Amino acid sequence: MALIVQKYGGTSVGSVERIQAVAQRVYKTVKAGNSLVVVVSAMGKTTDGLVKLANEISSNPNRREMDMLLSTGEQVTIALLSMALQELGQPAISMTGAQVGIVTEAEHSRARILHIETTRLTRHIDAGKVVVVAGFQGTSNAGEMEITTLGRGGSDTSAVAIAAALQANFCEIYTDVPGILTTDPRLVAEAQLMDAITCNEMLELASLGAKVLHPRAVEIARNYGVPLVVRSSWTDAPGTWVTSAKPQGRSLINLEIARSVDAVEFDTDQAKVALLRVPDKPGVAARLFGEISRQKVDVDLIIQSVHEGNSNDIAFTVTAPILKRAEAVTAAIAPALRSQSNPKSDEAEVMVEHNIAKVSIAGAGMIGRPGVAAKMFATLAEAGVNIQMISTSEVKVSCVVDAAECDRAVNALRSAFEIEAGEQGAGEAGEAGENKLILLSSPLPTPHSPLPTSPVRGVALDLNQARLAIRQLPDQPGMAAKLFGLLAQHNISVDMIIQSQRCRVIDGVPRRDIAFTVSRIDGESAKKMLTQVAAELGWGEVVLDSAIAKVSIVGAGMVGQPGVAAKMFEALAEHQINIQMIATSEIKISCVVAQEQGVKALQVIHAAFGLAGTEKFVVPA
């Protein structure tokens, strides 16, 4: 017999008829010999309606009262579903987040789960009841027993957290699509259904805007090794499994906030090649990395900074043994990138740097916590380590530093994040290689095929970002720490971070530009705040661009395949889509393009990697 947690979203329980259909599915699962906890969202557009009511009363509703109001939506659903199960003869009991023992921070509208008191929950399960739980909500443990809500995607988070606390065999997320698709089917109707995907790949896709699973839910699944399956509420199709490496024993206390960083990693076998002042036009990155791919040069990090005038810089790192080949390829292509009218100009200058190292912090707990990267940068600054390159992903922040400073950097980071030497988290490469799945002798779907070997698993588009650039930041330890520390103090999360390779000396001080992306709703406030402090900190102009889009490819199979980046850049160049910024991690490549070209960029990249299937998926209204 399996213990299963099922979660049904608002569309799945949007009417009496749909609630009755869910009850039938639950009943069938129990009759197959399984114990069940069911987590549900509010019916249909109930939450939107409650928000509208609040806004009719107040232009700035009190957050405590909003939690009190919004938590009622799920309570309607749990009562109706319990009644529907009882009508079928299945014992069931409805429970709010507080009743089920979900204890959270005392933070209204965006609380994180601290722990789950499972005693009452287990007692009802052992009595043969289906426990129907209100998702999205909990209660603070500050003595006042305040009702709290978890924010967007809260029901996903509730379900996976309950599965982790109960050590359930797996968690099923029922939604209005048949599983996890290679991209948004509303933008590409031929998006293909995946049989399985790793947690790290899903973390990247979810954080890039793939709304089928919330990143916090994936983070918990990854940290606690909870097998997830995403399925359609309307069919019996097997759906998509989200798999994770076997976790190394992790406490269920402080469930969502215990540790943001699992590991400190480093690589001293690195060298950097940069092309300075390349023309800012479509096709430049495609030509460079196309030739790099043809010469079988494997690239690690790639960054392209924000443009300056009509040019920008592209830099990449390689392992030291192939530096000579990488340098030769870059030097050979540089003349072709220069202006035809002035081929002897200082455009496309090749800069090579030996004796560098890459140090990284890794962990799923970084998501949505703006202070983590700032803490890394501050730690390096305190250790006197200057940062030469920065590359970010949802589960890793990497910095290129001088090789002579690597040991000092690693020791400082291990101390700051309380990581023992040799302690490792579930990194990207490890997760791709070890996917532990639980196979059950029940009629429920089980993982039935190995993970596909395609290097790119999915393509995502984020149209909700803005880019900020700070010109002429002093190139010295502590600048990145000050900048991102200020943003963290204002609770502004940063996504891509790019530090330009071009350095100029002004009044005897070496300076570089730094650019980063934030949520569009934070753009104006971030610019205002940074402009106020720029003069006193000796920074240059703060520039905001809200008309951008970020398109990304994700796949654990990209490691060691230099042609993947080239193919992405070539697809964009063929359609005259200019790349404004590039940032990479081991399993993700992201490009910033103009906002009006975002959808087209996603479509041409999806087609370039042959991700389309024959079946067209239509998302229900």
PLY file of the C-alpha trace (Angstrom):
ply
format ascii 1.0
element vertex 621
property float x
property float y
property float z
element edge 620
property int vertex1
property int vertex2
end_header
0.00 0.00 0.00
1.31 3.45 -0.91
0.87 6.74 0.89
0.13 9.38 -1.76
-0.41 13.13 -1.62
-2.53 14.54 -4.45
-2.93 18.23 -5.23
-5.73 19.72 -7.38
-5.55 23.30 -8.67
-8.34 25.84 -8.97
-9.36 24.81 -12.50
-9.66 21.15 -11.43
-12.13 22.06 -8.67
-13.76 25.00 -10.46
-17.36 23.72 -10.29
-19.54 21.20 -8.44
-19.23 18.82 -11.39
-15.44 19.06 -11.37
-15.30 18.55 -7.59
-17.40 15.40 -8.04
-15.02 14.21 -10.78
-12.06 14.75 -8.44
-13.91 12.80 -5.74
-14.33 9.90 -8.17
-10.61 9.92 -8.97
-9.70 10.03 -5.27
-12.15 7.22 -4.48
-10.68 5.06 -7.25
-7.15 5.64 -5.90
-8.17 4.63 -2.36
-9.95 1.49 -3.62
-6.70 0.46 -5.32
-5.25 0.08 -1.81
-3.63 3.46 -1.16
-3.78 5.96 1.69
-4.45 9.48 0.54
-4.02 13.12 1.52
-5.61 15.59 -0.92
-4.53 19.24 -1.07
-6.80 21.64 -2.95
-6.83 25.24 -4.12
-9.77 27.65 -4.08
-12.42 27.03 -6.74
-11.70 28.57 -10.15
-11.30 32.35 -9.94
-12.40 32.57 -6.29
-9.13 34.13 -5.12
-9.28 36.77 -7.86
-12.83 37.60 -6.78
-11.78 37.99 -3.14
-8.90 40.28 -4.12
-11.33 42.39 -6.16
-13.67 42.71 -3.17
-10.79 43.82 -0.96
-9.70 46.44 -3.48
-13.23 47.82 -3.59
-12.98 48.40 0.16
-9.39 49.63 0.35
-6.74 50.82 -2.09
-4.06 49.31 0.18
-5.59 46.40 2.12
-3.94 45.33 5.36
-1.87 42.19 4.71
-3.11 40.40 7.82
-6.72 40.93 6.82
-5.91 39.83 3.26
-4.62 36.53 4.62
-7.75 36.15 6.69
-9.86 36.83 3.58
-7.97 34.76 1.02
-7.68 31.69 3.25
-11.47 31.29 3.09
-11.35 30.29 -0.59
-9.69 26.94 0.08
-12.00 26.26 3.03
-14.98 26.20 0.68
-13.28 23.64 -1.55
-12.16 21.27 1.23
-15.65 21.13 2.73
-17.34 20.45 -0.63
-14.79 17.78 -1.66
-15.13 16.04 1.71
-18.92 16.01 1.28
-18.54 14.60 -2.25
-16.30 11.78 -0.96
-18.71 11.01 1.87
-21.54 10.75 -0.69
-19.50 8.01 -2.40
-19.19 6.16 0.90
-15.55 7.16 1.43
-14.70 8.44 4.94
-13.11 11.89 4.62
-12.35 14.91 6.77
-11.55 18.47 5.76
-8.79 20.37 7.54
-7.45 23.92 7.28
-3.73 24.61 7.22
-3.84 25.42 10.93
-5.74 22.22 11.78
-3.33 20.05 9.82
-0.37 21.57 11.66
1.34 23.66 8.97
3.47 26.09 10.99
4.95 29.06 9.12
6.91 32.24 9.65
4.90 35.16 11.00
5.02 36.82 7.58
1.66 37.65 6.00
1.08 36.97 2.28
4.47 35.30 1.68
5.17 33.01 4.64
7.57 30.06 4.37
6.85 26.74 6.06
8.84 26.02 9.23
7.51 22.55 10.01
4.38 20.38 9.92
2.93 18.73 13.02
1.80 15.44 11.49
0.30 13.71 14.58
-3.34 14.61 13.87
-2.90 14.05 10.14
-1.43 10.58 10.68
-4.20 9.62 13.10
-6.90 10.30 10.51
-4.94 8.48 7.77
-4.54 5.44 10.02
-8.29 5.51 10.63
-8.87 5.02 6.89
-9.97 8.56 6.11
-9.01 10.71 3.14
-7.71 13.95 4.64
-8.64 16.94 2.47
-6.29 19.84 3.24
-6.61 23.54 2.41
-3.51 24.47 0.42
-1.81 27.88 0.35
-2.18 28.51 4.09
-0.76 27.84 7.53
-0.48 29.42 10.94
2.35 31.28 12.65
3.95 29.85 15.76
4.47 33.21 17.43
1.81 32.52 20.07
-0.93 34.53 18.39
-1.83 31.67 16.00
-2.11 34.09 13.08
-3.45 32.73 9.79
-0.80 33.10 7.10
-0.72 32.45 3.37
2.24 31.17 1.37
1.99 33.41 -1.68
1.77 32.43 -5.35
1.94 28.67 -5.94
1.20 28.06 -2.27
-0.95 24.96 -2.82
1.89 23.23 -4.72
4.19 24.14 -1.85
1.71 22.83 0.75
1.31 19.51 -1.06
5.01 18.75 -1.49
5.80 19.87 2.06
3.13 17.51 3.43
4.53 14.69 1.27
8.01 15.36 2.68
6.76 15.52 6.28
4.79 12.27 5.91
7.57 10.61 3.88
4.91 9.80 1.29
5.75 7.46 -1.57
5.08 10.26 -4.04
3.12 13.43 -4.70
0.78 13.92 -7.67
0.13 17.44 -8.93
-3.07 17.58 -11.02
-3.42 20.50 -13.38
-5.00 21.58 -16.69
-2.13 20.35 -18.89
-1.10 16.70 -19.43
2.28 17.15 -17.74
5.41 19.23 -18.23
5.87 20.40 -21.81
8.97 21.58 -23.65
7.55 25.11 -23.68
4.32 27.05 -23.15
1.66 25.45 -25.41
-0.07 28.81 -25.72
2.99 30.06 -27.62
3.94 26.82 -29.39
0.98 24.51 -29.94
3.29 21.60 -30.86
5.11 21.70 -27.52
6.07 18.16 -26.59
5.20 16.27 -23.41
8.17 15.00 -21.39
8.10 11.62 -19.64
10.54 12.77 -16.97
12.72 15.71 -15.97
15.20 16.24 -13.14
14.44 18.56 -10.24
17.28 20.90 -11.19
16.00 21.22 -14.75
12.49 21.81 -13.41
13.78 24.40 -10.92
15.25 26.40 -13.77
12.13 26.09 -15.94
9.76 26.88 -13.06
11.78 29.93 -12.05
11.88 31.07 -15.68
8.09 31.29 -15.77
6.89 27.74 -16.54
3.78 27.95 -14.37
2.94 24.24 -14.15
4.94 23.93 -10.89
6.05 26.59 -8.46
9.81 26.75 -7.77
9.29 26.50 -4.01
7.49 23.18 -4.45
10.31 21.86 -6.66
12.85 23.12 -4.13
11.24 21.08 -1.33
10.99 18.00 -3.57
14.69 18.31 -4.43
15.79 18.87 -0.83
13.81 15.93 0.57
13.84 13.53 -2.40
10.06 13.60 -2.93
9.14 11.99 -6.29
6.66 14.26 -8.09
4.37 13.54 -11.01
2.45 16.25 -12.89
-0.73 14.95 -14.50
-3.88 16.15 -16.18
-7.09 16.32 -14.17
-9.06 15.35 -17.29
-7.33 12.15 -18.45
-5.58 9.08 -17.11
-2.37 9.82 -19.04
0.83 9.05 -17.08
2.06 12.65 -16.97
5.64 13.78 -16.26
7.84 12.60 -13.40
10.09 15.13 -11.66
12.97 13.17 -10.20
15.66 13.95 -7.65
18.79 12.40 -6.26
18.50 10.52 -3.02
18.73 13.23 -0.34
21.31 13.23 2.41
19.31 13.22 5.68
17.79 16.66 6.15
15.85 17.89 9.15
12.15 18.59 8.72
12.48 21.46 11.18
12.72 24.86 9.46
11.62 23.00 6.36
11.82 25.91 3.90
14.44 28.08 5.57
16.98 25.69 7.12
19.78 26.06 4.59
19.94 28.15 1.45
23.33 26.81 0.32
24.22 23.11 0.25
27.73 23.20 -1.18
30.72 25.35 -2.02
32.38 24.23 -5.25
35.56 25.33 -7.01
37.53 24.69 -10.19
41.12 25.93 -10.53
41.59 24.44 -13.99
40.11 27.46 -15.75
41.17 30.22 -18.14
39.23 33.15 -19.60
38.99 34.42 -23.16
37.25 37.73 -23.88
36.40 39.57 -27.08
36.13 43.28 -26.34
34.16 45.82 -28.39
32.39 43.43 -30.76
29.63 44.99 -32.92
26.22 45.03 -31.24
24.24 43.32 -34.00
22.61 39.95 -34.73
24.94 37.08 -35.62
28.10 37.99 -33.72
27.69 35.40 -30.94
26.51 32.85 -33.53
29.69 33.25 -35.63
32.01 33.09 -32.63
30.47 30.08 -30.91
29.71 28.35 -34.19
33.42 28.31 -34.94
34.24 27.31 -31.35
31.82 24.39 -31.71
33.33 23.29 -35.04
36.77 23.25 -33.41
35.39 21.06 -30.58
36.28 23.60 -27.90
34.15 22.99 -24.79
33.10 26.22 -23.07
32.02 26.57 -19.44
30.66 30.03 -18.53
29.56 32.48 -21.23
28.68 36.10 -20.49
27.83 39.00 -22.73
27.58 42.34 -20.99
25.17 45.18 -21.59
26.06 47.13 -24.73
27.94 50.41 -24.70
27.44 52.56 -27.77
27.43 50.19 -30.74
29.47 47.42 -29.16
29.67 45.08 -26.23
31.93 42.36 -24.81
31.68 38.57 -24.88
33.72 36.45 -22.48
33.88 32.73 -21.82
35.87 30.31 -19.71
37.51 27.05 -20.78
39.64 24.46 -19.04
43.33 25.39 -19.04
44.52 22.52 -21.31
42.43 23.76 -24.26
43.14 27.46 -23.78
45.58 27.61 -26.70
42.97 26.18 -29.06
40.25 28.51 -27.74
42.57 31.52 -28.09
43.51 30.54 -31.65
39.87 30.14 -32.71
38.91 33.49 -31.17
41.90 35.32 -32.70
41.10 33.84 -36.11
37.50 35.00 -36.11
38.11 38.44 -34.56
39.02 40.19 -37.86
35.75 39.05 -39.43
33.83 40.75 -36.61
35.44 44.15 -37.13
33.93 46.96 -39.16
34.70 46.56 -42.84
35.37 50.29 -43.12
38.12 50.18 -40.49
39.47 46.63 -40.15
42.52 47.78 -38.15
40.46 49.39 -35.41
40.54 48.27 -31.78
37.25 46.40 -32.25
37.07 42.69 -31.39
40.24 42.80 -29.31
41.08 39.38 -27.85
41.99 39.32 -24.17
43.23 36.12 -22.50
43.62 35.59 -18.79
45.44 32.63 -17.24
45.50 31.61 -13.59
41.83 32.09 -12.77
39.47 29.93 -10.73
35.72 29.52 -10.52
34.13 29.39 -7.07
30.43 28.66 -6.68
27.75 28.32 -4.06
24.98 25.83 -4.87
21.62 25.09 -3.31
17.92 25.05 -4.11
17.24 27.28 -1.12
18.53 30.39 -2.91
15.30 30.86 -4.84
13.52 34.09 -3.95
16.07 35.00 -1.27
17.81 38.16 -2.42
20.32 38.12 0.41
22.13 34.92 -0.61
24.13 36.29 -3.55
24.78 39.49 -1.58
26.16 37.40 1.28
28.50 35.59 -1.12
29.80 38.84 -2.56
30.22 40.37 0.92
32.10 37.29 2.12
34.53 37.50 -0.81
34.99 41.23 -0.23
35.80 40.72 3.45
38.37 38.12 2.40
39.92 40.65 0.00
38.95 38.63 -3.09
38.04 40.63 -6.21
35.35 39.24 -8.53
36.23 39.17 -12.24
33.08 37.47 -13.63
29.68 36.59 -12.20
27.25 34.00 -13.55
23.96 33.06 -11.90
21.29 30.38 -12.13
18.41 29.43 -9.85
20.52 26.92 -7.92
24.04 28.33 -8.28
26.03 31.57 -8.19
29.52 31.37 -9.70
32.33 33.93 -9.52
35.60 33.93 -11.42
38.51 35.05 -9.23
42.31 35.02 -9.34
43.60 31.45 -8.91
45.92 32.56 -6.12
42.87 33.68 -4.13
40.82 30.49 -4.66
41.67 28.77 -1.36
40.96 31.93 0.60
37.66 32.39 -1.22
36.53 28.80 -0.68
37.42 28.78 3.02
35.63 32.08 3.59
32.48 30.87 1.79
32.44 27.54 3.65
32.66 29.42 6.93
29.98 31.96 5.99
27.47 29.33 4.81
28.45 26.72 7.44
29.52 24.09 4.92
32.00 21.44 6.07
34.96 20.70 3.76
33.96 17.89 1.40
30.24 18.40 2.04
28.28 18.42 -1.21
24.71 19.07 -2.15
22.73 17.57 -5.02
24.53 19.34 -7.85
23.40 19.44 -11.45
25.71 16.74 -12.74
25.02 14.44 -9.81
21.29 14.75 -10.13
21.35 14.01 -13.83
23.25 10.81 -13.14
21.28 9.47 -10.19
17.53 9.67 -10.36
15.99 7.56 -7.62
12.42 6.56 -8.44
10.00 4.60 -6.31
8.20 1.84 -8.22
4.92 0.71 -6.73
2.84 -2.38 -7.35
-0.32 -0.33 -7.72
-2.41 0.63 -10.75
-1.15 4.22 -10.40
1.37 5.44 -12.99
5.05 4.82 -12.30
8.19 6.04 -14.06
8.49 3.79 -17.07
11.34 5.08 -19.18
14.81 6.55 -18.73
15.35 10.27 -19.00
15.70 11.34 -22.64
19.23 12.11 -23.82
18.40 15.32 -25.73
20.73 18.07 -24.48
17.91 20.64 -24.30
14.78 19.67 -22.40
12.79 22.89 -22.46
12.66 26.50 -23.62
11.23 29.26 -21.41
10.32 32.90 -21.89
10.15 35.54 -19.19
8.45 38.79 -20.23
8.30 40.18 -16.70
11.85 41.37 -16.20
13.62 44.71 -16.38
17.34 45.35 -16.75
19.36 47.78 -14.67
22.89 48.81 -15.60
25.28 50.78 -13.42
28.05 52.46 -15.36
31.61 52.85 -14.11
31.46 50.89 -10.87
34.90 50.91 -9.14
36.62 47.58 -9.86
37.58 46.64 -6.33
36.52 44.15 -3.64
33.25 45.05 -1.97
31.46 46.86 -4.79
29.22 43.92 -5.76
28.58 43.28 -2.06
27.40 46.87 -1.52
25.23 46.88 -4.63
23.46 43.57 -4.07
23.36 44.07 -0.32
21.34 47.26 -0.88
18.93 45.39 -3.16
18.58 42.59 -0.59
17.79 45.12 2.15
14.90 46.33 -0.02
13.79 42.71 -0.63
14.51 42.96 -4.37
15.47 39.63 -5.93
18.01 39.66 -8.76
18.10 37.16 -11.62
20.88 37.54 -14.22
24.05 39.37 -13.16
26.65 40.39 -15.75
29.90 42.22 -15.02
31.47 43.75 -18.12
34.96 42.69 -19.15
35.89 46.14 -20.43
37.81 48.07 -17.78
38.67 51.76 -18.02
40.67 53.90 -15.62
38.97 57.16 -14.61
40.75 59.52 -12.18
43.18 56.73 -11.40
40.41 54.25 -10.47
39.75 51.15 -12.66
36.03 50.87 -13.37
33.61 48.38 -14.97
29.90 48.37 -15.81
27.60 45.87 -14.13
24.12 44.90 -15.31
21.43 42.71 -13.78
17.77 41.86 -14.21
14.97 42.16 -11.66
11.23 41.69 -11.73
9.67 44.48 -13.80
7.53 45.61 -10.86
10.75 46.25 -8.90
12.51 48.10 -11.73
11.53 51.69 -11.02
11.95 51.44 -7.24
15.34 49.75 -7.65
16.51 52.48 -10.03
15.34 55.23 -7.69
17.03 53.67 -4.68
20.33 53.01 -6.50
20.39 56.48 -8.09
20.13 58.03 -4.63
23.25 56.21 -3.39
25.27 56.18 -6.64
26.91 59.57 -6.14
28.04 58.97 -2.57
29.46 55.53 -3.47
31.29 56.84 -6.53
29.14 55.00 -9.07
28.17 56.28 -12.51
24.76 56.51 -14.17
21.97 54.02 -13.34
20.11 52.99 -16.52
16.77 51.11 -16.57
15.33 49.21 -19.55
11.93 47.59 -19.02
11.39 46.60 -22.67
13.32 43.31 -22.50
12.55 39.62 -22.65
14.65 36.71 -21.40
14.60 33.48 -23.39
16.37 30.42 -21.97
17.15 26.81 -22.79
17.49 24.24 -20.01
18.94 20.74 -20.04
21.28 18.62 -17.93
22.59 17.09 -21.17
24.16 20.39 -22.29
27.31 19.75 -20.23
30.23 18.96 -22.52
28.38 19.82 -25.75
29.83 23.08 -27.14
27.44 23.14 -30.11
24.35 23.79 -27.98
25.06 27.48 -27.35
26.05 27.97 -31.00
22.77 26.48 -32.21
20.76 28.78 -29.93
22.66 31.87 -31.07
22.42 30.84 -34.76
18.64 30.41 -34.51
18.32 33.96 -33.19
20.71 35.38 -35.79
18.84 33.74 -38.69
15.74 35.70 -37.66
17.63 38.97 -37.05
17.05 38.84 -33.29
19.84 40.71 -31.53
21.23 39.32 -28.28
21.64 42.05 -25.65
22.99 39.92 -22.78
24.10 36.30 -22.30
24.46 34.35 -19.04
24.99 30.62 -18.57
25.21 27.92 -15.95
25.91 24.22 -16.38
22.33 23.47 -17.36
20.97 26.80 -18.64
21.72 29.41 -21.29
19.78 32.67 -21.10
19.68 35.52 -23.61
18.12 38.94 -23.16
16.45 40.25 -26.32
14.06 43.08 -27.11
10.63 42.58 -25.56
8.78 42.64 -28.89
11.00 39.81 -30.18
10.59 37.58 -27.11
7.83 35.28 -28.37
9.50 34.91 -31.78
12.81 34.10 -30.06
11.18 31.31 -28.04
9.49 29.84 -31.11
12.62 29.77 -33.31
14.79 28.29 -30.55
12.18 25.60 -29.80
12.12 24.71 -33.51
15.93 24.77 -33.82
16.32 22.04 -31.21
13.59 19.88 -32.75
11.46 19.91 -29.60
8.07 20.04 -31.35
5.86 16.97 -31.33
3.02 15.90 -33.60
0.25 16.40 -31.05
-1.13 19.86 -30.34
-2.00 20.72 -26.76
-4.78 23.13 -25.94
-4.83 24.63 -22.46
-8.43 24.65 -21.13
-9.94 28.05 -20.37
0 1
1 2
2 3
3 4
4 5
5 6
6 7
7 8
8 9
9 10
10 11
11 12
12 13
13 14
14 15
15 16
16 17
17 18
18 19
19 20
20 21
21 22
22 23
23 24
24 25
25 26
26 27
27 28
28 29
29 30
30 31
31 32
32 33
33 34
34 35
35 36
36 37
37 38
38 39
39 40
40 41
41 42
42 43
43 44
44 45
45 46
46 47
47 48
48 49
49 50
50 51
51 52
52 53
53 54
54 55
55 56
56 57
57 58
58 59
59 60
60 61
61 62
62 63
63 64
64 65
65 66
66 67
67 68
68 69
69 70
70 71
71 72
72 73
73 74
74 75
75 76
76 77
77 78
78 79
79 80
80 81
81 82
82 83
83 84
84 85
85 86
86 87
87 88
88 89
89 90
90 91
91 92
92 93
93 94
94 95
95 96
96 97
97 98
98 99
99 100
100 101
101 102
102 103
103 104
104 105
105 106
106 107
107 108
108 109
109 110
110 111
111 112
112 113
113 114
114 115
115 116
116 117
117 118
118 119
119 120
120 121
121 122
122 123
123 124
124 125
125 126
126 127
127 128
128 129
129 130
130 131
131 132
132 133
133 134
134 135
135 136
136 137
137 138
138 139
139 140
140 141
141 142
142 143
143 144
144 145
145 146
146 147
147 148
148 149
149 150
150 151
151 152
152 153
153 154
154 155
155 156
156 157
157 158
158 159
159 160
160 161
161 162
162 163
163 164
164 165
165 166
166 167
167 168
168 169
169 170
170 171
171 172
172 173
173 174
174 175
175 176
176 177
177 178
178 179
179 180
180 181
181 182
182 183
183 184
184 185
185 186
186 187
187 188
188 189
189 190
190 191
191 192
192 193
193 194
194 195
195 196
196 197
197 198
198 199
199 200
200 201
201 202
202 203
203 204
204 205
205 206
206 207
207 208
208 209
209 210
210 211
211 212
212 213
213 214
214 215
215 216
216 217
217 218
218 219
219 220
220 221
221 222
222 223
223 224
224 225
225 226
226 227
227 228
228 229
229 230
230 231
231 232
232 233
233 234
234 235
235 236
236 237
237 238
238 239
239 240
240 241
241 242
242 243
243 244
244 245
245 246
246 247
247 248
248 249
249 250
250 251
251 252
252 253
253 254
254 255
255 256
256 257
257 258
258 259
259 260
260 261
261 262
262 263
263 264
264 265
265 266
266 267
267 268
268 269
269 270
270 271
271 272
272 273
273 274
274 275
275 276
276 277
277 278
278 279
279 280
280 281
281 282
282 283
283 284
284 285
285 286
286 287
287 288
288 289
289 290
290 291
291 292
292 293
293 294
294 295
295 296
296 297
297 298
298 299
299 300
300 301
301 302
302 303
303 304
304 305
305 306
306 307
307 308
308 309
309 310
310 311
311 312
312 313
313 314
314 315
315 316
316 317
317 318
318 319
319 320
320 321
321 322
322 323
323 324
324 325
325 326
326 327
327 328
328 329
329 330
330 331
331 332
332 333
333 334
334 335
335 336
336 337
337 338
338 339
339 340
340 341
341 342
342 343
343 344
344 345
345 346
346 347
347 348
348 349
349 350
350 351
351 352
352 353
353 354
354 355
355 356
356 357
357 358
358 359
359 360
360 361
361 362
362 363
363 364
364 365
365 366
366 367
367 368
368 369
369 370
370 371
371 372
372 373
373 374
374 375
375 376
376 377
377 378
378 379
379 380
380 381
381 382
382 383
383 384
384 385
385 386
386 387
387 388
388 389
389 390
390 391
391 392
392 393
393 394
394 395
395 396
396 397
397 398
398 399
399 400
400 401
401 402
402 403
403 404
404 405
405 406
406 407
407 408
408 409
409 410
410 411
411 412
412 413
413 414
414 415
415 416
416 417
417 418
418 419
419 420
420 421
421 422
422 423
423 424
424 425
425 426
426 427
427 428
428 429
429 430
430 431
431 432
432 433
433 434
434 435
435 436
436 437
437 438
438 439
439 440
440 441
441 442
442 443
443 444
444 445
445 446
446 447
447 448
448 449
449 450
450 451
451 452
452 453
453 454
454 455
455 456
456 457
457 458
458 459
459 460
460 461
461 462
462 463
463 464
464 465
465 466
466 467
467 468
468 469
469 470
470 471
471 472
472 473
473 474
474 475
475 476
476 477
477 478
478 479
479 480
480 481
481 482
482 483
483 484
484 485
485 486
486 487
487 488
488 489
489 490
490 491
491 492
492 493
493 494
494 495
495 496
496 497
497 498
498 499
499 500
500 501
501 502
502 503
503 504
504 505
505 506
506 507
507 508
508 509
509 510
510 511
511 512
512 513
513 514
514 515
515 516
516 517
517 518
518 519
519 520
520 521
521 522
522 523
523 524
524 525
525 526
526 527
527 528
528 529
529 530
530 531
531 532
532 533
533 534
534 535
535 536
536 537
537 538
538 539
539 540
540 541
541 542
542 543
543 544
544 545
545 546
546 547
547 548
548 549
549 550
550 551
551 552
552 553
553 554
554 555
555 556
556 557
557 558
558 559
559 560
560 561
561 562
562 563
563 564
564 565
565 566
566 567
567 568
568 569
569 570
570 571
571 572
572 573
573 574
574 575
575 576
576 577
577 578
578 579
579 580
580 581
581 582
582 583
583 584
584 585
585 586
586 587
587 588
588 589
589 590
590 591
591 592
592 593
593 594
594 595
595 596
596 597
597 598
598 599
599 600
600 601
601 602
602 603
603 604
604 605
605 606
606 607
607 608
608 609
609 610
610 611
611 612
612 613
613 614
614 615
615 616
616 617
617 618
618 619
619 620
